[in-house]
């Protein structure tokens, strides 16, 4: 009898199956390769609960933290060593230790949302105390590792670039920055009369932040911590920026020639709440001649960059937006300062999230314009000559 059709084929197939089984068995004896770890955000977002649980997609990262993943990763790289160096028993709802990235995420959410400690804790499955400790640890790490993001220009080239941008924007030559202040409003016990010093002109308890800003809305000098009862002029006069400028250690770079025998040194501009000084030019009050009116228009248009910067600071880092409930007045200045560092980092990283924010000038809602009558003779003379130069009527 002849061979049964298909028998040899089945035999070969059986051998192939046997070989597959053998390969599988041998593989089971080999050391198991570790599974690829989940992307940090994919893993972390699974632990988010409450109202944040609807934004777990990686595309929604920006809606939770208000910054891009690139910026977040950079911030983590800054503080990673500091957070690792300090032993902690911080753990999530699953009992696992919170990684440095986890801690940065919690701190950034606290600073950017302004939500209560309890709400943040509920969202991330931790208690209020842990949120508070993690946020403060992050603030301390940023103070140590991110200071290079907020500094006065140290080279002539850096300052020349800033001055060039100011001149291109609204034609103010040799201008190095815009100064402005904003109030961080607080709720403090009125029965404690030691809190009266914090009551400002609008009858709010507040702390003042003073900042010098460039055309890119980057902060180059900030001072924070003075009570709202002080005027803008007094805050300035108590700042290191004032002392350095008065001593000629700041705004002491190249001068430009306006006319024969008249030179214009470096300066910043500010609103009418500041004194008129040789290095701080304020607008004309009751401007009448055309050249004064024109100067005020350019001055106001240029000054807007500081108003927008402070509005964005408060909008992006909402822990200092609105009214803070019983803050620690000793820690608050450091928290505000770190918000300023984060503001600059977002700009330095060219984060598109920052550019997509609405253009608002309203950083001190319901606060009236302060008026400072102080004006130096030299400052008055410089402002007048600059306004004539800008209008093309300066005598030769």
C-alpha atoms as a printed R data frame, in Angstrom:
    type eleno elety resid chain resno       x       y      z
1   ATOM     1    CA   UNK     A     1   0.000   0.000  0.000
2   ATOM     2    CA   UNK     A     2   1.287   3.371 -0.932
3   ATOM     3    CA   UNK     A     3   2.126   6.052  1.561
4   ATOM     4    CA   UNK     A     4  -0.759   7.974  3.085
5   ATOM     5    CA   UNK     A     5  -0.997  11.417  1.441
6   ATOM     6    CA   UNK     A     6   0.026  14.270  3.783
7   ATOM     7    CA   UNK     A     7   1.704  12.077  6.400
8   ATOM     8    CA   UNK     A     8   5.200  13.460  5.830
9   ATOM     9    CA   UNK     A     9   3.900  17.009  5.973
10  ATOM    10    CA   UNK     A    10   2.240  16.412  9.330
11  ATOM    11    CA   UNK     A    11   5.398  14.804 10.640
12  ATOM    12    CA   UNK     A    12   7.452  17.878  9.714
13  ATOM    13    CA   UNK     A    13   4.875  20.141 11.290
14  ATOM    14    CA   UNK     A    14   4.948  18.087 14.481
15  ATOM    15    CA   UNK     A    15   8.715  18.477 14.636
16  ATOM    16    CA   UNK     A    16   8.295  22.230 14.204
17  ATOM    17    CA   UNK     A    17   5.779  22.385 17.032
18  ATOM    18    CA   UNK     A    18   8.055  20.349 19.247
19  ATOM    19    CA   UNK     A    19  10.895  22.738 18.522
20  ATOM    20    CA   UNK     A    20   8.669  25.697 19.463
21  ATOM    21    CA   UNK     A    21   7.756  24.061 22.736
22  ATOM    22    CA   UNK     A    22  11.414  23.381 23.393
23  ATOM    23    CA   UNK     A    23  12.379  26.977 22.643
24  ATOM    24    CA   UNK     A    24   9.659  28.184 24.987
25  ATOM    25    CA   UNK     A    25  10.815  25.887 27.738
26  ATOM    26    CA   UNK     A    26  14.416  26.983 27.360
27  ATOM    27    CA   UNK     A    27  13.349  30.607 27.429
28  ATOM    28    CA   UNK     A    28  11.526  30.047 30.696
29  ATOM    29    CA   UNK     A    29  14.775  28.963 32.262
30  ATOM    30    CA   UNK     A    30  16.538  32.211 31.261
31  ATOM    31    CA   UNK     A    31  16.606  35.220 33.649
32  ATOM    32    CA   UNK     A    32  13.549  37.391 33.050
33  ATOM    33    CA   UNK     A    33  14.244  40.791 31.547
34  ATOM    34    CA   UNK     A    34  12.684  43.606 33.584
35  ATOM    35    CA   UNK     A    35   9.597  45.161 32.028
36  ATOM    36    CA   UNK     A    36  10.003  48.621 30.585
37  ATOM    37    CA   UNK     A    37   8.943  51.121 33.259
38  ATOM    38    CA   UNK     A    38   5.874  53.180 32.556
39  ATOM    39    CA   UNK     A    39   6.337  56.757 31.479
40  ATOM    40    CA   UNK     A    40   6.403  58.808 34.700
41  ATOM    41    CA   UNK     A    41   3.285  60.788 33.816
42  ATOM    42    CA   UNK     A    42   1.346  57.665 32.755
43  ATOM    43    CA   UNK     A    43   2.154  56.079 36.087
44  ATOM    44    CA   UNK     A    44   1.586  59.199 38.180
45  ATOM    45    CA   UNK     A    45  -1.664  60.132 36.461
46  ATOM    46    CA   UNK     A    46  -3.154  56.781 37.507
47  ATOM    47    CA   UNK     A    47  -2.853  57.909 41.105
48  ATOM    48    CA   UNK     A    48  -4.688  61.191 40.531
49  ATOM    49    CA   UNK     A    49  -8.181  61.262 41.942
50  ATOM    50    CA   UNK     A    50 -11.028  63.735 42.304
51  ATOM    51    CA   UNK     A    51 -11.522  66.502 39.768
52  ATOM    52    CA   UNK     A    52  -8.046  65.948 38.290
53  ATOM    53    CA   UNK     A    53  -8.874  62.374 37.301
54  ATOM    54    CA   UNK     A    54 -10.495  63.657 34.105
55  ATOM    55    CA   UNK     A    55  -7.149  65.018 32.861
56  ATOM    56    CA   UNK     A    56  -5.032  61.878 32.897
57  ATOM    57    CA   UNK     A    57  -4.092  61.927 29.222
58  ATOM    58    CA   UNK     A    58  -0.508  62.939 28.500
59  ATOM    59    CA   UNK     A    59  -1.997  65.622 26.272
60  ATOM    60    CA   UNK     A    60  -3.580  67.103 29.386
61  ATOM    61    CA   UNK     A    61  -0.308  67.435 31.303
62  ATOM    62    CA   UNK     A    62  -0.231  71.192 30.694
63  ATOM    63    CA   UNK     A    63  -3.744  71.591 32.082
64  ATOM    64    CA   UNK     A    64  -2.631  70.125 35.417
65  ATOM    65    CA   UNK     A    65   0.757  71.833 35.804
66  ATOM    66    CA   UNK     A    66   0.544  74.847 33.403
67  ATOM    67    CA   UNK     A    67   3.952  74.007 31.934
68  ATOM    68    CA   UNK     A    68   5.216  71.644 29.232
69  ATOM    69    CA   UNK     A    69   6.776  68.257 29.909
70  ATOM    70    CA   UNK     A    70  10.114  69.679 28.724
71  ATOM    71    CA   UNK     A    71  10.003  72.436 31.339
72  ATOM    72    CA   UNK     A    72   8.831  70.001 34.017
73  ATOM    73    CA   UNK     A    73  11.716  67.640 33.290
74  ATOM    74    CA   UNK     A    74  14.176  70.524 33.484
75  ATOM    75    CA   UNK     A    75  12.835  71.645 36.867
76  ATOM    76    CA   UNK     A    76  13.119  68.059 38.102
77  ATOM    77    CA   UNK     A    77  16.753  67.942 36.962
78  ATOM    78    CA   UNK     A    78  17.477  71.108 38.966
79  ATOM    79    CA   UNK     A    79  16.164  69.848 42.294
80  ATOM    80    CA   UNK     A    80  16.570  66.085 41.917
81  ATOM    81    CA   UNK     A    81  19.821  65.806 43.903
82  ATOM    82    CA   UNK     A    82  18.513  67.998 46.726
83  ATOM    83    CA   UNK     A    83  15.322  65.994 47.067
84  ATOM    84    CA   UNK     A    84  17.219  62.697 46.996
85  ATOM    85    CA   UNK     A    85  19.814  63.871 49.518
86  ATOM    86    CA   UNK     A    86  17.245  64.455 52.240
87  ATOM    87    CA   UNK     A    87  15.743  61.309 53.676
88  ATOM    88    CA   UNK     A    88  11.962  61.313 53.826
89  ATOM    89    CA   UNK     A    89   9.149  58.915 54.516
90  ATOM    90    CA   UNK     A    90   6.771  60.518 52.033
91  ATOM    91    CA   UNK     A    91   4.587  57.865 50.443
92  ATOM    92    CA   UNK     A    92   1.495  57.777 48.269
93  ATOM    93    CA   UNK     A    93  -1.825  56.053 48.829
94  ATOM    94    CA   UNK     A    94  -0.294  52.812 47.491
95  ATOM    95    CA   UNK     A    95   2.327  52.877 50.243
96  ATOM    96    CA   UNK     A    96   5.193  53.371 47.779
97  ATOM    97    CA   UNK     A    97   7.741  56.163 48.422
98  ATOM    98    CA   UNK     A    98   7.156  59.346 46.452
99  ATOM    99    CA   UNK     A    99   9.914  59.855 43.881
100 ATOM   100    CA   UNK     A   100  11.567  63.243 43.328
101 ATOM   101    CA   UNK     A   101   9.397  63.658 40.220
102 ATOM   102    CA   UNK     A   102   6.294  62.932 42.303
103 ATOM   103    CA   UNK     A   103   7.339  65.550 44.826
104 ATOM   104    CA   UNK     A   104   8.000  68.170 42.144
105 ATOM   105    CA   UNK     A   105   4.584  67.460 40.630
106 ATOM   106    CA   UNK     A   106   2.836  67.912 43.981
107 ATOM   107    CA   UNK     A   107   4.711  71.135 44.760
108 ATOM   108    CA   UNK     A   108   4.102  72.601 41.307
109 ATOM   109    CA   UNK     A   109   0.410  71.769 41.524
110 ATOM   110    CA   UNK     A   110   0.223  73.533 44.887
111 ATOM   111    CA   UNK     A   111   1.990  76.634 43.545
112 ATOM   112    CA   UNK     A   112   0.227  76.784 40.176
113 ATOM   113    CA   UNK     A   113  -3.321  75.998 41.269
114 ATOM   114    CA   UNK     A   114  -3.459  77.829 44.576
115 ATOM   115    CA   UNK     A   115  -5.800  75.111 45.828
116 ATOM   116    CA   UNK     A   116  -5.921  74.273 49.520
117 ATOM   117    CA   UNK     A   117  -3.579  71.723 51.071
118 ATOM   118    CA   UNK     A   118  -6.550  69.402 51.611
119 ATOM   119    CA   UNK     A   119  -7.645  69.566 47.950
120 ATOM   120    CA   UNK     A   120  -4.123  68.890 46.711
121 ATOM   121    CA   UNK     A   121  -3.779  66.024 49.186
122 ATOM   122    CA   UNK     A   122  -7.074  64.476 48.108
123 ATOM   123    CA   UNK     A   123  -6.050  64.660 44.443
124 ATOM   124    CA   UNK     A   124  -2.723  62.918 45.017
125 ATOM   125    CA   UNK     A   125  -3.737  60.536 47.802
126 ATOM   126    CA   UNK     A   126  -1.642  62.119 50.558
127 ATOM   127    CA   UNK     A   127  -2.406  64.140 53.673
128 ATOM   128    CA   UNK     A   128  -2.228  67.927 54.079
129 ATOM   129    CA   UNK     A   129   0.929  67.805 56.153
130 ATOM   130    CA   UNK     A   130   2.761  65.884 53.443
131 ATOM   131    CA   UNK     A   131   1.713  68.424 50.788
132 ATOM   132    CA   UNK     A   132   2.995  71.248 52.990
133 ATOM   133    CA   UNK     A   133   6.337  69.565 53.723
134 ATOM   134    CA   UNK     A   134   6.915  68.606 50.088
135 ATOM   135    CA   UNK     A   135   6.106  72.122 48.854
136 ATOM   136    CA   UNK     A   136   8.487  73.704 51.347
137 ATOM   137    CA   UNK     A   137  11.248  71.225 50.528
138 ATOM   138    CA   UNK     A   138  10.807  72.090 46.843
139 ATOM   139    CA   UNK     A   139  10.983  75.823 47.621
140 ATOM   140    CA   UNK     A   140  14.257  75.348 49.523
141 ATOM   141    CA   UNK     A   141  15.733  73.288 46.677
142 ATOM   142    CA   UNK     A   142  14.764  75.886 44.078
143 ATOM   143    CA   UNK     A   143  16.316  78.682 46.137
144 ATOM   144    CA   UNK     A   144  19.604  76.799 46.036
145 ATOM   145    CA   UNK     A   145  19.589  75.403 42.509
146 ATOM   146    CA   UNK     A   146  17.706  77.918 40.330
147 ATOM   147    CA   UNK     A   147  19.149  81.288 41.340
148 ATOM   148    CA   UNK     A   148  20.975  81.651 38.017
149 ATOM   149    CA   UNK     A   149  17.605  82.143 36.330
150 ATOM   150    CA   UNK     A   150  17.021  85.470 38.086
151 ATOM   151    CA   UNK     A   151  19.942  87.859 38.067
152 ATOM   152    CA   UNK     A   152  21.056  91.263 36.866
153 ATOM   153    CA   UNK     A   153  22.944  91.111 33.525
154 ATOM   154    CA   UNK     A   154  26.644  90.624 34.221
155 ATOM   155    CA   UNK     A   155  28.158  91.332 30.807
156 ATOM   156    CA   UNK     A   156  28.048  94.322 28.484
157 ATOM   157    CA   UNK     A   157  26.720  92.105 25.692
158 ATOM   158    CA   UNK     A   158  23.757  90.995 27.794
159 ATOM   159    CA   UNK     A   159  22.844  94.540 28.712
160 ATOM   160    CA   UNK     A   160  23.294  95.800 25.150
161 ATOM   161    CA   UNK     A   161  20.820  93.177 23.936
162 ATOM   162    CA   UNK     A   162  18.246  94.303 26.520
163 ATOM   163    CA   UNK     A   163  18.738  97.994 25.638
164 ATOM   164    CA   UNK     A   164  18.474  97.225 21.924
165 ATOM   165    CA   UNK     A   165  15.130  95.476 22.433
166 ATOM   166    CA   UNK     A   166  13.728  98.354 24.478
167 ATOM   167    CA   UNK     A   167  14.704 100.821 21.767
168 ATOM   168    CA   UNK     A   168  13.116  98.671 19.066
169 ATOM   169    CA   UNK     A   169   9.849  98.301 20.980
170 ATOM   170    CA   UNK     A   170   8.959 101.955 21.589
171 ATOM   171    CA   UNK     A   171  12.104 103.920 20.854
172 ATOM   172    CA   UNK     A   172  13.501 104.531 24.345
173 ATOM   173    CA   UNK     A   173  17.313 104.538 23.924
174 ATOM   174    CA   UNK     A   174  19.644 103.129 26.604
175 ATOM   175    CA   UNK     A   175  16.699 101.845 28.683
176 ATOM   176    CA   UNK     A   176  17.602  98.798 30.821
177 ATOM   177    CA   UNK     A   177  14.276  97.783 32.335
178 ATOM   178    CA   UNK     A   178  10.866  98.626 33.750
179 ATOM   179    CA   UNK     A   179  10.173  98.670 37.491
180 ATOM   180    CA   UNK     A   180   6.763  97.968 39.022
181 ATOM   181    CA   UNK     A   181   5.215  96.613 42.206
182 ATOM   182    CA   UNK     A   182   2.285  94.365 43.014
183 ATOM   183    CA   UNK     A   183   0.475  93.438 46.221
184 ATOM   184    CA   UNK     A   184   0.104  89.878 47.504
185 ATOM   185    CA   UNK     A   185  -3.148  90.111 49.469
186 ATOM   186    CA   UNK     A   186  -3.556  88.172 52.723
187 ATOM   187    CA   UNK     A   187  -6.231  87.474 55.308
188 ATOM   188    CA   UNK     A   188  -4.759  88.090 58.772
189 ATOM   189    CA   UNK     A   189  -6.460  88.202 62.183
190 ATOM   190    CA   UNK     A   190  -7.601  91.788 62.863
191 ATOM   191    CA   UNK     A   191  -7.584  91.190 66.622
192 ATOM   192    CA   UNK     A   192  -3.789  90.956 66.467
193 ATOM   193    CA   UNK     A   193  -2.660  94.587 66.204
194 ATOM   194    CA   UNK     A   194   0.824  93.547 65.147
195 ATOM   195    CA   UNK     A   195  -0.823  92.822 61.789
196 ATOM   196    CA   UNK     A   196  -1.767  96.496 61.311
197 ATOM   197    CA   UNK     A   197   1.562  97.193 59.603
198 ATOM   198    CA   UNK     A   198   0.386  95.008 56.719
199 ATOM   199    CA   UNK     A   199  -2.718  97.141 56.037
200 ATOM   200    CA   UNK     A   200  -2.253  99.011 52.755
201 ATOM   201    CA   UNK     A   201  -3.950 102.053 51.228
202 ATOM   202    CA   UNK     A   202  -6.860  99.945 50.006
203 ATOM   203    CA   UNK     A   203  -7.438  98.576 53.543
204 ATOM   204    CA   UNK     A   204  -6.156  95.108 52.628
205 ATOM   205    CA   UNK     A   205  -3.466  93.148 54.430
206 ATOM   206    CA   UNK     A   206  -0.781  92.740 51.805
207 ATOM   207    CA   UNK     A   207   2.890  92.103 51.072
208 ATOM   208    CA   UNK     A   208   4.704  94.010 48.323
209 ATOM   209    CA   UNK     A   209   6.682  92.486 45.450
210 ATOM   210    CA   UNK     A   210   8.912  94.871 43.483
211 ATOM   211    CA   UNK     A   211  10.352  93.706 40.171
212 ATOM   212    CA   UNK     A   212  12.534  95.029 37.346
213 ATOM   213    CA   UNK     A   213  11.523  93.475 34.025
214 ATOM   214    CA   UNK     A   214  12.940  93.320 30.471
215 ATOM   215    CA   UNK     A   215  11.022  93.295 27.162
216 ATOM   216    CA   UNK     A   216  10.637  89.501 27.326
217 ATOM   217    CA   UNK     A   217   8.842  89.852 30.696
218 ATOM   218    CA   UNK     A   218  11.828  88.275 32.454
219 ATOM   219    CA   UNK     A   219  12.545  89.420 36.011
220 ATOM   220    CA   UNK     A   220  16.100  90.692 36.539
221 ATOM   221    CA   UNK     A   221  15.731  91.985 40.083
222 ATOM   222    CA   UNK     A   222  13.040  91.360 42.690
223 ATOM   223    CA   UNK     A   223  12.523  92.311 46.306
224 ATOM   224    CA   UNK     A   224   9.682  90.910 48.372
225 ATOM   225    CA   UNK     A   225   8.622  90.908 51.999
226 ATOM   226    CA   UNK     A   226   7.890  94.551 52.784
227 ATOM   227    CA   UNK     A   227   4.407  95.269 54.207
228 ATOM   228    CA   UNK     A   228   1.726  96.815 52.029
229 ATOM   229    CA   UNK     A   229   1.582  99.886 54.278
230 ATOM   230    CA   UNK     A   230   4.806 101.124 52.634
231 ATOM   231    CA   UNK     A   231   4.558 103.199 49.461
232 ATOM   232    CA   UNK     A   232   6.244 102.075 46.253
233 ATOM   233    CA   UNK     A   233   8.826 104.820 46.771
234 ATOM   234    CA   UNK     A   234   9.700 103.597 50.269
235 ATOM   235    CA   UNK     A   235   9.974  99.985 49.141
236 ATOM   236    CA   UNK     A   236  12.364 101.095 46.392
237 ATOM   237    CA   UNK     A   237  14.470 103.192 48.777
238 ATOM   238    CA   UNK     A   238  14.826 100.219 51.126
239 ATOM   239    CA   UNK     A   239  15.907  97.851 48.356
240 ATOM   240    CA   UNK     A   240  19.419  96.769 47.441
241 ATOM   241    CA   UNK     A   241  18.669  97.822 43.855
242 ATOM   242    CA   UNK     A   242  18.301 101.448 45.001
243 ATOM   243    CA   UNK     A   243  21.529 101.337 46.994
244 ATOM   244    CA   UNK     A   244  23.535  99.796 44.155
245 ATOM   245    CA   UNK     A   245  22.160 102.255 41.615
246 ATOM   246    CA   UNK     A   246  22.807 105.262 43.851
247 ATOM   247    CA   UNK     A   247  26.378 104.075 44.438
248 ATOM   248    CA   UNK     A   248  26.976 103.714 40.702
249 ATOM   249    CA   UNK     A   249  27.363  99.937 40.905
250 ATOM   250    CA   UNK     A   250  24.320  99.359 38.709
251 ATOM   251    CA   UNK     A   251  23.087 101.147 35.577
252 ATOM   252    CA   UNK     A   252  26.681 102.299 35.140
253 ATOM   253    CA   UNK     A   253  27.321 101.079 31.603
254 ATOM   254    CA   UNK     A   254  27.752 102.889 28.320
255 ATOM   255    CA   UNK     A   255  26.285 106.362 27.882
256 ATOM   256    CA   UNK     A   256  24.901 107.600 24.581
257 ATOM   257    CA   UNK     A   257  25.174 111.067 23.090
258 ATOM   258    CA   UNK     A   258  21.942 113.036 22.701
259 ATOM   259    CA   UNK     A   259  23.583 116.289 21.577
260 ATOM   260    CA   UNK     A   260  26.884 118.076 21.944
261 ATOM   261    CA   UNK     A   261  27.661 118.147 25.656
262 ATOM   262    CA   UNK     A   262  24.621 116.046 26.624
263 ATOM   263    CA   UNK     A   263  24.884 112.330 27.353
264 ATOM   264    CA   UNK     A   264  22.240 109.846 28.485
265 ATOM   265    CA   UNK     A   265  23.296 107.163 30.954
266 ATOM   266    CA   UNK     A   266  21.616 103.828 31.560
267 ATOM   267    CA   UNK     A   267  18.247 104.002 33.299
268 ATOM   268    CA   UNK     A   268  15.018 102.173 34.039
269 ATOM   269    CA   UNK     A   269  11.479 103.546 33.871
270 ATOM   270    CA   UNK     A   270   8.612 103.386 36.351
271 ATOM   271    CA   UNK     A   271   5.161 104.852 36.946
272 ATOM   272    CA   UNK     A   272   4.255 107.924 39.016
273 ATOM   273    CA   UNK     A   273   4.506 105.985 42.259
274 ATOM   274    CA   UNK     A   274   8.309 106.143 42.033
275 ATOM   275    CA   UNK     A   275  10.638 109.135 42.510
276 ATOM   276    CA   UNK     A   276  12.150 110.781 39.432
277 ATOM   277    CA   UNK     A   277  15.885 110.070 39.546
278 ATOM   278    CA   UNK     A   278  18.787 110.262 37.068
279 ATOM   279    CA   UNK     A   279  18.558 106.474 36.655
280 ATOM   280    CA   UNK     A   280  14.754 106.109 37.096
281 ATOM   281    CA   UNK     A   281  12.603 108.105 34.700
282 ATOM   282    CA   UNK     A   282   8.910 108.544 35.465
283 ATOM   283    CA   UNK     A   283   6.213 110.147 33.253
284 ATOM   284    CA   UNK     A   284   5.443 113.855 33.216
285 ATOM   285    CA   UNK     A   285   2.567 114.862 35.475
286 ATOM   286    CA   UNK     A   286   0.142 117.198 33.693
287 ATOM   287    CA   UNK     A   287   2.118 116.985 30.441
288 ATOM   288    CA   UNK     A   288   1.392 119.962 28.164
289 ATOM   289    CA   UNK     A   289   4.004 120.560 25.439
290 ATOM   290    CA   UNK     A   290   3.801 118.041 22.601
291 ATOM   291    CA   UNK     A   291   7.199 116.535 23.378
292 ATOM   292    CA   UNK     A   292   6.083 115.701 26.942
293 ATOM   293    CA   UNK     A   293   2.852 114.138 25.704
294 ATOM   294    CA   UNK     A   294   4.798 112.055 23.186
295 ATOM   295    CA   UNK     A   295   7.263 110.964 25.870
296 ATOM   296    CA   UNK     A   296   4.428 109.850 28.144
297 ATOM   297    CA   UNK     A   297   2.890 107.775 25.350
298 ATOM   298    CA   UNK     A   298   6.157 105.936 24.712
299 ATOM   299    CA   UNK     A   299   6.767 105.622 28.429
300 ATOM   300    CA   UNK     A   300   3.327 104.064 29.086
301 ATOM   301    CA   UNK     A   301   3.584 101.682 26.130
302 ATOM   302    CA   UNK     A   302   7.006 100.479 27.292
303 ATOM   303    CA   UNK     A   303   5.923 100.247 30.933
304 ATOM   304    CA   UNK     A   304   3.122  97.852 29.994
305 ATOM   305    CA   UNK     A   305   5.597  94.970 29.769
306 ATOM   306    CA   UNK     A   306   6.014  94.998 33.565
307 ATOM   307    CA   UNK     A   307   2.260  95.132 34.147
308 ATOM   308    CA   UNK     A   308   1.736  92.119 31.888
309 ATOM   309    CA   UNK     A   309   4.638  90.227 33.494
310 ATOM   310    CA   UNK     A   310   3.220  90.671 37.001
311 ATOM   311    CA   UNK     A   311  -0.280  89.754 35.812
312 ATOM   312    CA   UNK     A   312   1.060  86.560 34.251
313 ATOM   313    CA   UNK     A   313   3.075  85.751 37.355
314 ATOM   314    CA   UNK     A   314  -0.080  85.855 39.468
315 ATOM   315    CA   UNK     A   315  -2.192  84.057 36.885
316 ATOM   316    CA   UNK     A   316   0.284  81.227 36.351
317 ATOM   317    CA   UNK     A   317   1.282  80.741 39.986
318 ATOM   318    CA   UNK     A   318  -2.092  81.192 41.601
319 ATOM   319    CA   UNK     A   319  -0.888  80.542 45.131
320 ATOM   320    CA   UNK     A   320  -0.156  84.318 45.127
321 ATOM   321    CA   UNK     A   321  -3.331  85.217 43.232
322 ATOM   322    CA   UNK     A   322  -6.405  86.468 45.048
323 ATOM   323    CA   UNK     A   323  -6.398  86.453 48.847
324 ATOM   324    CA   UNK     A   324  -4.100  84.132 50.809
325 ATOM   325    CA   UNK     A   325  -5.598  82.655 53.964
326 ATOM   326    CA   UNK     A   326  -3.438  83.159 57.087
327 ATOM   327    CA   UNK     A   327  -0.051  82.643 55.375
328 ATOM   328    CA   UNK     A   328   3.206  82.192 57.261
329 ATOM   329    CA   UNK     A   329   4.600  85.724 56.801
330 ATOM   330    CA   UNK     A   330   8.165  84.463 57.277
331 ATOM   331    CA   UNK     A   331   7.897  81.821 54.567
332 ATOM   332    CA   UNK     A   332   5.704  83.750 52.141
333 ATOM   333    CA   UNK     A   333   8.517  85.946 50.702
334 ATOM   334    CA   UNK     A   334  10.488  82.823 49.812
335 ATOM   335    CA   UNK     A   335   7.461  81.226 48.152
336 ATOM   336    CA   UNK     A   336   6.839  84.390 46.109
337 ATOM   337    CA   UNK     A   337  10.514  84.496 45.135
338 ATOM   338    CA   UNK     A   338  10.408  80.885 43.907
339 ATOM   339    CA   UNK     A   339   7.308  81.739 41.853
340 ATOM   340    CA   UNK     A   340   9.441  84.470 40.237
341 ATOM   341    CA   UNK     A   341  12.180  81.913 39.538
342 ATOM   342    CA   UNK     A   342   9.631  79.589 37.941
343 ATOM   343    CA   UNK     A   343   8.269  82.502 35.891
344 ATOM   344    CA   UNK     A   344  11.760  83.085 34.449
345 ATOM   345    CA   UNK     A   345  12.406  79.388 33.863
346 ATOM   346    CA   UNK     A   346   9.248  79.109 31.764
347 ATOM   347    CA   UNK     A   347  10.498  82.051 29.657
348 ATOM   348    CA   UNK     A   348  14.051  80.682 29.418
349 ATOM   349    CA   UNK     A   349  12.688  77.297 28.283
350 ATOM   350    CA   UNK     A   350  10.623  79.084 25.614
351 ATOM   351    CA   UNK     A   351   7.585  77.244 26.931
352 ATOM   352    CA   UNK     A   352   4.657  77.718 24.550
353 ATOM   353    CA   UNK     A   353   2.246  77.529 27.500
354 ATOM   354    CA   UNK     A   354   3.462  80.953 28.663
355 ATOM   355    CA   UNK     A   355   2.936  82.506 25.252
356 ATOM   356    CA   UNK     A   356  -0.624  81.201 25.061
357 ATOM   357    CA   UNK     A   357  -1.720  83.013 28.226
358 ATOM   358    CA   UNK     A   358  -4.126  85.965 27.788
359 ATOM   359    CA   UNK     A   359  -2.583  89.437 27.649
360 ATOM   360    CA   UNK     A   360  -3.745  91.098 30.878
361 ATOM   361    CA   UNK     A   361  -2.411  94.255 32.547
362 ATOM   362    CA   UNK     A   362  -4.498  93.808 35.687
363 ATOM   363    CA   UNK     A   363  -2.167  92.526 38.407
364 ATOM   364    CA   UNK     A   364  -3.431  94.811 41.201
365 ATOM   365    CA   UNK     A   365  -7.186  94.907 40.751
366 ATOM   366    CA   UNK     A   366  -8.902  97.823 42.522
367 ATOM   367    CA   UNK     A   367  -5.578  99.406 43.523
368 ATOM   368    CA   UNK     A   368  -5.319 103.104 42.691
369 ATOM   369    CA   UNK     A   369  -2.236 104.689 41.146
370 ATOM   370    CA   UNK     A   370   0.202 105.992 43.754
371 ATOM   371    CA   UNK     A   371   1.772 109.417 43.239
372 ATOM   372    CA   UNK     A   372   5.289 110.307 44.368
373 ATOM   373    CA   UNK     A   373   6.179 113.989 44.235
374 ATOM   374    CA   UNK     A   374   9.899 113.444 44.756
375 ATOM   375    CA   UNK     A   375  11.998 114.511 41.752
376 ATOM   376    CA   UNK     A   376  15.713 115.241 41.573
377 ATOM   377    CA   UNK     A   377  16.897 118.219 39.536
378 ATOM   378    CA   UNK     A   378  19.253 116.003 37.520
379 ATOM   379    CA   UNK     A   379  16.469 113.506 36.821
380 ATOM   380    CA   UNK     A   380  14.123 116.295 35.741
381 ATOM   381    CA   UNK     A   381  16.748 117.698 33.367
382 ATOM   382    CA   UNK     A   382  17.542 114.282 31.845
383 ATOM   383    CA   UNK     A   383  13.859 113.481 31.267
384 ATOM   384    CA   UNK     A   384  13.231 116.846 29.590
385 ATOM   385    CA   UNK     A   385  16.227 116.487 27.253
386 ATOM   386    CA   UNK     A   386  15.299 112.896 26.381
387 ATOM   387    CA   UNK     A   387  11.723 113.909 25.560
388 ATOM   388    CA   UNK     A   388  12.985 116.719 23.296
389 ATOM   389    CA   UNK     A   389  15.431 114.297 21.634
390 ATOM   390    CA   UNK     A   390  12.658 111.761 20.966
391 ATOM   391    CA   UNK     A   391  10.460 114.443 19.415
392 ATOM   392    CA   UNK     A   392  13.312 115.681 17.240
393 ATOM   393    CA   UNK     A   393  13.258 119.173 18.772
394 ATOM   394    CA   UNK     A   394  16.380 119.020 20.928
395 ATOM   395    CA   UNK     A   395  18.513 122.031 19.993
396 ATOM   396    CA   UNK     A   396  21.852 121.220 18.470
